[in-house]
Amino acid sequence: MNLDDRVSEISPLKPSHSDQGRNTMSTTRRQSKEKIEQSCFRHNLLTILTIASVGGGVILGFILKGSKAEWTKREITYVQFPGDIFLRMLKMLIVPLLVSSIVSAIGSLDLSLSKKIGFQSIAYYAATTSMAVLQGIFWVMLIHPGKIMSQSEQTASVHQETRPITTVDTILDLIRNIFPANLVEATISTYRTVLIPPKALSNSTVNATDMTLWEIKSEMVEGSNVLGLVAFSVAFGICIGKLGPTGKPLLSFFDSLGEAVMLMTNWVIWLSPMGVLFLVASKVLELDDFGVIVGRLGMYFLTVVLGLFVHGFVLLPLMYSLFTRQLPFQFTLNMGQAIITAFGTASSSASLPISMACLEENNKIDVRVSRFVMPIGATINMDGTALYEAVAAIFIAQLKGIQLSFGQIAAVSVTATMASIGAAGIPQAGLVTMVMVLDTLGLPADDVSLIIAVDWLLDRFRTTVNVLGDAYGAGIVAKLAENDLEMLSSNGTVEEGKAPNDEWHTTSM
């Protein structure tokens, strides 16, 4: 080898073998990083699109609102139409998903383990709902958002028609609906007590407000009796589990039904950006005056939102970390699609299919837990609604200048908890059960009209917290039952609680 060759080998202008190796490693790392970024973007694409659709809906709503002086209800209905279709498709999946999930989850578990998971779930629901109510009472008493209104201001408030009902009748209706007389009828309607003023009191104002003297009748109103379906599904799942090998074919049917519904859920999920966009835009068009939110109801609005934020994004994550010994941030991010859908639809029941998909696929929660805990949670665990009703009732009392005693505040906490359980997972159901809480304080049902102007927006915030609370509950119960589930799987009693295939996803088709 001559001198020129040796010089060229050690020349800094010509890469050595070690430099080539480093360059290759650098290129590999760069390509790997790009693949990870692309994979991360693809994995979160649907969530990103759904979040963008919320902002896009607000912008679209303001653009349309500024394009003409007044929008008629018919025109707003046209704008809302794509969102209505998305909402109807989600609601279509609720009954088959709820029944199949609970039956298959309980039927595949040992009876003692079903009891354990059930008691853990109920304990979690009771603890978080009570915590939400107490926290709401704390904030509304501390901030005191209600300033005493003049008689003219009360008269000028928007009138809201309310159904005459007593607290006792509401509780009795709740119990009656747990035991539906007709299971098929329970899928489309709910029992409700109706009070009719006696003829003798029709033209008199002496005892017109004493509803205990009114005639009692009943009616079936549109809307699935979710409580009744949950109660039947739990009992039916226990029966299948006790049948042993004889019940296996029936259990397999409900397993297959659940997987088929979840596959359909995946198709519907990809319509969520479009559905949320038009649902939000139509609500912006319906709003008469944003000044109401920043005016008299501004502090009330902020008080509720503050309480919901602290409960959903501080207290619940702390509870999750305490029981699971894990940080809650990734868990919450993985529920992003369900959270945004809950905000857009204002319905925890409509969000149920997406919530279950996010839990099972993104957070890897055992399906035997998620399909047991989530349907029940979507029915009876309404942390956001309980907090809202406690704050709203005390706020209205503050507007009226009523000084509440400790006993009245305690009554509000108990009644708000009961009312939240009775609130079906449908938009603005909390406004209906608010009448029950107001009755505890001796306030007329018409006082609901004092807060109706901002309820549509608060409904979205409290639904988001409801869904998030259910998800954290599933995560906590899954962690507590982890060893029992592994033991059950290792014994070969049932297959491990994972989705039987990976063909359905919330992030890619």
Secondary structure, DSSP 8 states (H G I E B T S, - for coil): --HHHHHHHH-TTS--HHHHHHHHHHHHHHHHHHHHHHHHHHHTHHHHHHHHHHHHHHHHHHHHHHHSS---HHHHHHHHHHHHHHHHHHHHHHHHHHHHHHHHHHHTS-HHHHHHHHHHHHHHHHHHHHHHHHHHHHHHHHH-------HHHHHHS---------HHHHHHHHHHHHS-S-HHHHTTEEEEEEEE--GGGTT--SSTT-GGGSEEEEEEEES--HHHHHHHHHHHHHHHHHHGGGGHHHHHHHHHHHHHHHHHHHHHHTTHHHHHHHHHHHHHHH---THHHHTTTHHHHHHHHHHHHHIIIIIHHHHHHHHH-S-SHHHHHHTHHHHHHHHHH--TTTTHHHHHHIIIIIS---HHHHHHHHHHHHHH--HHHHHHHHHHHHHHHHHTT----HHHHHHHHHHHHHHHHHS-SSTTHHHHHHHHHHHHTT--GGGGGGTHHHHHHHHHHHHHHHHHHHHHHHHHHHHHTHHHHHHHHHTTSS--SS-S-S---SS--
